Amino acid sequence: MNIPLNQVLAFTTVAKTGSFAEAAVQLHLSQPALSISIKNLEAALGGKLFSRSTRSVALTPEGKAFFPVAKRLLSDWDKSLQDVRNHFDLSKGKLDIAAMPTYATNLLPDVLAKFHTQYPSINITVHDVIAESVVDMVRESRCELGITFKPDSAPDLNFKALFKDRFFAILPKEHPLLVKPRLTWKELTTYPHISLQYPAGTRTLIDRALNDKGLTLRPAFESHQLVSIGRMVSKGLGLSVVPNTSRAQMNEMGLESREINSPVITHELGVVTRRQDTLSVAAQAMLETIFDMSPK
């Protein structure tokens, strides 16, 4: 049964005031319009809700039974409206974000701290996944925002660039190449290399750039996670190349880092969203915070 809320409101107002005239004034309705609303409600429920005389209006037994139900319906409606208002004014809500590990570990915590200070009632779930999975999670509407490298081809997504991330070399302490302030890719190819596994976009980007220069990296070890790569480098299993966003993390592991030239390889990092979707108010606020906190 689909009963319009305005009919329920009309019923409760008449029941409380005991007068069609006074109820019409409170509801800003004409008395005929109010009477029609009550008649439609009675028709939908199957019987009279009021007994009326020239001087008074009283609830019928069925009207008395319906009165608490009607009040509960209005209360539930008010609560539902308030819940929506809370989402709009950011006093309530939930947000799912997908972020590749380098950003999730090194830059996102400061973003979340600032956002939580401003909007403490927004519940946030961070999905720390590889760059390619970030794109998939946004595309499948599992996350509103994704922070990753620019996808090669994604006509269904919007990409807003944050900054360009440059790759640098990480080496264990006392490595022979540390005598040089900067390194070349050719020098790196002469030592055992630890690389990200395919289908990592960064792996593909680096391989393409080096192939154009006639160079090839042949990994001795591979991993999906930069943390694992850093640990392997620290054990002397080889050297590696990682994005600048993870530089501080690698330094915390006791690794040394060097810039790489010839060629300089960069990758654009930014936020992906579904092109056809309108972002929630919480996602819009998070997007603004991400850009405010982005490296300049």
VEXFIFI-465447 format. One record per residue (C-alpha): residue number from 0; residue in one letter; chain; x, y, z. Coordinates in Angstrom, 1 decimal. Layout:
BEGIN
NUM, A, A, X, Y, Z $
...
This chain:
BEGIN
0, M, A, 0.0, 0.0, 0.0 $
1, N, A, 1.4, 3.3, -1.0 $
2, I, A, 0.1, 6.2, 1.1 $
3, P, A, 1.4, 9.7, 0.4 $
4, L, A, 3.1, 11.3, 3.4 $
5, N, A, 1.1, 14.5, 3.0 $
6, Q, A, -2.1, 12.5, 3.8 $
7, V, A, -0.5, 11.1, 7.0 $
8, L, A, 0.5, 14.6, 8.0 $
9, A, A, -3.0, 15.9, 7.3 $
10, F, A, -4.4, 13.1, 9.5 $
11, T, A, -2.1, 13.7, 12.5 $
12, T, A, -2.6, 17.5, 12.3 $
13, V, A, -6.4, 17.1, 12.4 $
14, A, A, -6.1, 14.5, 15.2 $
15, K, A, -3.9, 16.8, 17.3 $
16, T, A, -6.0, 20.0, 16.8 $
17, G, A, -9.4, 18.4, 16.8 $
18, S, A, -10.4, 20.8, 14.1 $
19, F, A, -10.3, 20.8, 10.3 $
20, A, A, -10.2, 24.6, 10.2 $
21, E, A, -7.2, 24.9, 12.5 $
22, A, A, -5.4, 22.0, 10.8 $
23, A, A, -5.9, 23.7, 7.4 $
24, V, A, -4.4, 26.9, 8.7 $
25, Q, A, -1.3, 25.0, 10.1 $
26, L, A, -0.9, 23.1, 6.9 $
27, H, A, -1.5, 26.1, 4.7 $
28, L, A, -4.3, 24.3, 2.9 $
29, S, A, -7.9, 25.1, 2.1 $
30, Q, A, -10.4, 23.2, 4.1 $
31, P, A, -11.8, 21.4, 1.0 $
32, A, A, -8.2, 20.3, 0.0 $
33, L, A, -7.7, 19.0, 3.5 $
34, S, A, -11.0, 17.1, 3.5 $
35, I, A, -10.1, 15.5, 0.2 $
36, S, A, -6.7, 14.4, 1.6 $
37, I, A, -8.4, 12.8, 4.6 $
38, K, A, -11.0, 11.1, 2.4 $
39, N, A, -8.3, 9.7, 0.2 $
40, L, A, -6.4, 8.3, 3.2 $
41, E, A, -9.6, 6.7, 4.6 $
42, A, A, -10.3, 5.2, 1.2 $
43, A, A, -6.8, 3.7, 1.1 $
44, L, A, -7.1, 2.3, 4.6 $
45, G, A, -10.7, 1.1, 4.2 $
46, G, A, -12.7, 3.0, 6.7 $
47, K, A, -13.5, 6.2, 8.6 $
48, L, A, -10.7, 7.7, 10.8 $
49, F, A, -12.8, 10.6, 12.2 $
50, S, A, -16.3, 10.9, 13.5 $
51, R, A, -17.5, 14.5, 12.7 $
52, S, A, -20.3, 16.7, 14.0 $
53, T, A, -21.0, 20.3, 13.4 $
54, R, A, -19.0, 21.2, 16.6 $
55, S, A, -16.3, 18.6, 17.0 $
56, V, A, -14.0, 16.1, 15.3 $
57, A, A, -13.0, 12.9, 17.1 $
58, L, A, -11.0, 9.9, 16.2 $
59, T, A, -12.9, 6.7, 15.5 $
60, P, A, -11.5, 3.5, 17.2 $
61, E, A, -9.7, 2.7, 14.0 $
62, G, A, -8.4, 6.3, 13.9 $
63, K, A, -7.1, 5.9, 17.5 $
64, A, A, -5.3, 2.7, 16.4 $
65, F, A, -3.8, 4.4, 13.4 $
66, F, A, -2.7, 7.6, 15.2 $
67, P, A, 0.5, 6.1, 16.8 $
68, V, A, 1.3, 4.4, 13.5 $
69, A, A, 1.0, 7.8, 11.7 $
70, K, A, 3.2, 9.5, 14.2 $
71, R, A, 5.9, 6.8, 13.8 $
72, L, A, 5.7, 7.2, 10.0 $
73, L, A, 6.3, 10.9, 10.3 $
74, S, A, 9.1, 10.4, 12.8 $
75, D, A, 10.8, 7.9, 10.6 $
76, W, A, 10.5, 10.3, 7.7 $
77, D, A, 12.0, 13.1, 9.7 $
78, K, A, 14.9, 10.9, 10.7 $
79, S, A, 15.5, 9.8, 7.1 $
80, L, A, 15.5, 13.4, 6.0 $
81, Q, A, 18.0, 14.3, 8.7 $
82, D, A, 20.2, 11.4, 7.7 $
83, V, A, 20.4, 12.8, 4.2 $
84, R, A, 21.1, 16.3, 5.5 $
85, N, A, 23.9, 14.8, 7.6 $
86, H, A, 25.5, 13.4, 4.5 $
87, F, A, 25.2, 16.7, 2.7 $
88, D, A, 26.7, 18.7, 5.6 $
89, L, A, 29.4, 16.0, 6.2 $
90, S, A, 28.3, 15.2, 9.8 $
91, K, A, 27.8, 11.7, 8.6 $
92, G, A, 28.9, 9.4, 5.8 $
93, K, A, 31.1, 6.8, 4.4 $
94, L, A, 33.8, 7.0, 1.8 $
95, D, A, 35.9, 4.2, 0.1 $
96, I, A, 39.2, 5.2, -1.5 $
97, A, A, 41.6, 3.0, -3.5 $
98, A, A, 45.2, 4.0, -3.4 $
99, M, A, 48.4, 2.4, -4.7 $
100, P, A, 50.9, 1.5, -1.9 $
101, T, A, 53.4, 4.3, -2.6 $
102, Y, A, 50.8, 6.9, -2.1 $
103, A, A, 48.8, 5.1, 0.6 $
104, T, A, 51.9, 4.6, 2.7 $
105, N, A, 53.8, 7.9, 2.2 $
106, L, A, 51.3, 10.7, 1.4 $
107, L, A, 47.8, 9.6, 2.2 $
108, P, A, 48.2, 9.5, 6.0 $
109, D, A, 48.7, 13.3, 6.2 $
110, V, A, 45.7, 13.8, 3.9 $
111, L, A, 43.5, 11.6, 6.1 $
112, A, A, 44.7, 13.4, 9.2 $
113, K, A, 43.7, 16.8, 7.8 $
114, F, A, 40.3, 15.5, 6.5 $
115, H, A, 39.5, 13.8, 9.8 $
116, T, A, 40.2, 17.0, 11.7 $
117, Q, A, 37.6, 18.8, 9.5 $
118, Y, A, 35.1, 16.0, 9.1 $
119, P, A, 35.5, 13.6, 12.1 $
120, S, A, 32.2, 11.8, 11.5 $
121, I, A, 33.0, 10.5, 8.0 $
122, N, A, 34.0, 6.9, 8.0 $
123, I, A, 36.8, 6.2, 5.5 $
124, T, A, 38.0, 2.8, 4.2 $
125, V, A, 41.3, 2.8, 2.4 $
126, H, A, 41.9, 0.0, -0.1 $
127, D, A, 45.7, -0.3, -0.4 $
128, V, A, 46.1, -2.1, -3.7 $
129, I, A, 48.4, -2.1, -6.7 $
130, A, A, 48.0, 0.7, -9.3 $
131, E, A, 46.1, -1.5, -11.8 $
132, S, A, 43.6, -2.6, -9.1 $
133, V, A, 42.9, 1.0, -8.2 $
134, V, A, 41.6, 1.6, -11.7 $
135, D, A, 39.5, -1.6, -11.5 $
136, M, A, 38.0, -0.7, -8.1 $
137, V, A, 36.9, 2.7, -9.3 $
138, R, A, 35.6, 1.3, -12.7 $
139, E, A, 33.5, -1.3, -10.8 $
140, S, A, 32.1, 1.4, -8.4 $
141, R, A, 33.7, -0.2, -5.4 $
142, C, A, 35.5, 3.1, -4.6 $
143, E, A, 34.6, 6.7, -5.5 $
144, L, A, 38.2, 7.9, -5.7 $
145, G, A, 41.3, 6.2, -6.8 $
146, I, A, 44.9, 7.5, -6.5 $
147, T, A, 47.2, 6.0, -9.1 $
148, F, A, 49.3, 6.6, -12.1 $
149, K, A, 47.6, 7.8, -15.2 $
150, P, A, 45.9, 4.9, -17.0 $
151, D, A, 47.0, 4.2, -20.5 $
152, S, A, 43.4, 4.1, -21.9 $
153, A, A, 40.3, 4.6, -19.8 $
154, P, A, 37.6, 6.5, -21.7 $
155, D, A, 35.1, 5.7, -18.9 $
156, L, A, 37.2, 7.4, -16.2 $
157, N, A, 38.3, 10.9, -15.4 $
158, F, A, 41.9, 11.5, -14.4 $
159, K, A, 43.0, 14.7, -12.6 $
160, A, A, 46.8, 15.0, -12.3 $
161, L, A, 48.4, 15.7, -9.0 $
162, F, A, 52.1, 15.7, -9.9 $
163, K, A, 54.7, 14.0, -11.9 $
164, D, A, 56.6, 11.3, -10.0 $
165, R, A, 60.2, 10.7, -11.0 $
166, F, A, 61.9, 7.3, -10.6 $
167, F, A, 65.1, 6.9, -8.6 $
168, A, A, 67.5, 4.1, -7.7 $
169, I, A, 67.7, 2.5, -4.3 $
170, L, A, 70.8, 0.7, -3.3 $
171, P, A, 72.2, -1.0, -0.2 $
172, K, A, 74.8, 0.8, 1.9 $
173, E, A, 78.4, 0.5, 0.6 $
174, H, A, 77.2, -0.3, -2.9 $
175, P, A, 80.0, 0.6, -5.5 $
176, L, A, 77.7, 3.0, -7.4 $
177, L, A, 77.2, 5.2, -4.3 $
178, V, A, 80.4, 7.0, -5.1 $
179, K, A, 78.5, 8.8, -7.8 $
180, P, A, 75.9, 11.5, -7.0 $
181, R, A, 73.8, 10.6, -10.0 $
182, L, A, 73.4, 7.4, -12.0 $
183, T, A, 72.6, 6.5, -15.5 $
184, W, A, 70.3, 3.6, -16.6 $
185, K, A, 73.1, 2.0, -18.4 $
186, E, A, 75.1, 1.8, -15.1 $
187, L, A, 72.1, 0.2, -13.4 $
188, T, A, 71.9, -2.6, -16.0 $
189, T, A, 75.3, -3.9, -15.0 $
190, Y, A, 74.1, -5.0, -11.6 $
191, P, A, 71.5, -7.5, -10.4 $
192, H, A, 68.1, -5.8, -10.5 $
193, I, A, 64.9, -6.3, -8.4 $
194, S, A, 61.8, -5.2, -10.3 $
195, L, A, 58.1, -4.9, -9.9 $
196, Q, A, 56.2, -7.7, -11.6 $
197, Y, A, 54.0, -7.4, -14.6 $
198, P, A, 51.3, -6.1, -15.1 $
199, A, A, 52.6, -3.2, -13.0 $
200, G, A, 52.2, -0.1, -15.1 $
201, T, A, 55.5, 1.3, -13.9 $
202, R, A, 57.3, -1.8, -15.0 $
203, T, A, 55.9, -1.4, -18.5 $
204, L, A, 56.7, 2.3, -18.6 $
205, I, A, 60.3, 1.8, -17.6 $
206, D, A, 60.8, -1.1, -20.1 $
207, R, A, 59.4, 1.0, -22.9 $
208, A, A, 61.6, 4.0, -22.1 $
209, L, A, 64.7, 1.9, -21.9 $
210, N, A, 64.0, -0.1, -25.0 $
211, D, A, 63.9, 3.2, -26.9 $
212, K, A, 67.5, 3.7, -25.7 $
213, G, A, 68.5, 0.2, -26.6 $
214, L, A, 68.7, -0.8, -22.9 $
215, T, A, 67.2, -3.7, -21.1 $
216, L, A, 66.7, -4.5, -17.4 $
217, R, A, 66.8, -8.2, -16.7 $
218, P, A, 65.5, -8.7, -13.1 $
219, A, A, 67.1, -11.3, -10.9 $
220, F, A, 64.1, -11.0, -8.5 $
221, E, A, 60.5, -9.6, -8.9 $
222, S, A, 57.7, -8.7, -6.5 $
223, H, A, 54.3, -7.0, -6.5 $
224, Q, A, 55.1, -4.9, -3.4 $
225, L, A, 57.7, -2.1, -3.1 $
226, V, A, 58.2, -2.9, 0.6 $
227, S, A, 59.3, -6.4, -0.4 $
228, I, A, 61.6, -4.9, -3.0 $
229, G, A, 63.1, -2.6, -0.5 $
230, R, A, 63.7, -5.5, 1.9 $
231, M, A, 65.5, -7.5, -0.8 $
232, V, A, 67.7, -4.5, -1.7 $
233, S, A, 68.6, -4.1, 2.0 $
234, K, A, 69.8, -7.8, 2.0 $
235, G, A, 72.1, -7.1, -0.9 $
236, L, A, 70.2, -9.1, -3.5 $
237, G, A, 70.4, -6.3, -6.0 $
238, L, A, 69.4, -2.7, -6.6 $
239, S, A, 66.0, -1.4, -7.8 $
240, V, A, 64.2, 1.6, -9.2 $
241, V, A, 61.1, 3.0, -7.4 $
242, P, A, 58.9, 6.1, -7.6 $
243, N, A, 59.9, 9.2, -5.7 $
244, T, A, 56.8, 9.0, -3.6 $
245, S, A, 58.3, 6.0, -1.8 $
246, R, A, 61.7, 7.6, -1.2 $
247, A, A, 61.1, 8.4, 2.5 $
248, Q, A, 59.9, 4.9, 3.1 $
249, M, A, 63.1, 3.4, 1.5 $
250, N, A, 65.3, 5.7, 3.5 $
251, E, A, 63.6, 4.4, 6.7 $
252, M, A, 64.7, 0.9, 5.6 $
253, G, A, 68.3, 2.2, 5.6 $
254, L, A, 68.7, 2.3, 1.9 $
255, E, A, 70.5, 4.8, -0.2 $
256, S, A, 69.0, 6.6, -3.1 $
257, R, A, 70.3, 8.3, -6.3 $
258, E, A, 68.7, 10.2, -9.1 $
259, I, A, 68.8, 8.6, -12.5 $
260, N, A, 69.5, 10.4, -15.8 $
261, S, A, 69.8, 9.3, -19.4 $
262, P, A, 66.8, 9.2, -19.7 $
263, V, A, 64.8, 10.9, -17.0 $
264, I, A, 61.6, 8.8, -16.6 $
265, T, A, 58.6, 10.3, -15.0 $
266, H, A, 55.0, 9.1, -14.5 $
267, E, A, 51.9, 11.3, -13.8 $
268, L, A, 50.1, 10.5, -10.6 $
269, G, A, 46.6, 11.6, -10.0 $
270, V, A, 43.0, 10.8, -9.0 $
271, V, A, 40.7, 8.7, -11.1 $
272, T, A, 36.9, 8.8, -10.8 $
273, R, A, 34.0, 7.3, -12.9 $
274, R, A, 33.1, 9.7, -15.7 $
275, Q, A, 29.4, 9.0, -15.6 $
276, D, A, 29.1, 9.4, -11.8 $
277, T, A, 28.5, 12.4, -9.6 $
278, L, A, 30.7, 12.4, -6.6 $
279, S, A, 29.2, 12.4, -3.1 $
280, V, A, 29.8, 15.5, -1.0 $
281, A, A, 32.3, 13.5, 1.1 $
282, A, A, 34.2, 12.4, -2.0 $
283, Q, A, 34.3, 16.0, -3.2 $
284, A, A, 35.6, 17.2, 0.1 $
285, M, A, 38.3, 14.5, 0.1 $
286, L, A, 39.3, 15.4, -3.5 $
287, E, A, 39.8, 19.0, -2.4 $
288, T, A, 41.9, 17.9, 0.6 $
289, I, A, 44.0, 15.6, -1.6 $
290, F, A, 44.8, 18.5, -4.0 $
291, D, A, 45.5, 20.9, -1.2 $
292, M, A, 48.0, 18.5, 0.3 $
293, S, A, 49.6, 17.4, -3.0 $
294, P, A, 53.3, 18.1, -3.5 $
295, K, A, 53.8, 21.3, -5.4 $
